[in-house]
């Protein structure tokens, strides 16, 4: 009887002591993201195109097994993301139509998870750069896709990917930051054989 009383007394004492302090759980948080200063440099390799890209990114050949010549990745190591660029020479009108339809299909494959998909025309007649820019909202694998062409000889498709599970609320600041880089890349894009 004394042991049971002592056990209840000690348990009750610990219960009152532990409940005496003010405690509230911390809300879920994300890491603070340090965004680098915007500075750009030119890419002009052996491929038939050139563009400006940020100093904090790396342009590297695509390392996938089925990669073709002039397929590049603009890697963002600090953000664990990349812009994949795939180049294709155009040999016929049918091939051009197929490539542009493929770009649309790739963008709209995200319809299942996307909350919206917007298309914007790209047109820089002086540089003979034309295309479509797809903004894909929601928790999708790729939030930005685009293609650029001179509509006769050259075609380039681009897509932004993060090597993380897509959670728009956590990547939104980085996504907005990289979208500005993509916009500048497109504005400075040039075909070398024009």
Secondary structure, DSSP 8 states (H G I E B T S, - for coil): -HHHHHHHHHHHHHHHHHTTS------------------EEEE--SSSEEEEEETTSEEEE--STT--TT-EEEEEGGGTEEEEEEEEE--SHHHHHHHHHHHHHHHHGGGGTEEEEEEEEEEEGGGTEEEEEEEEEES-S-SEEEEEE-SSSEEEEEEEEESS---HHHHHHHHHHHHHHHHHHHHT-EETT-
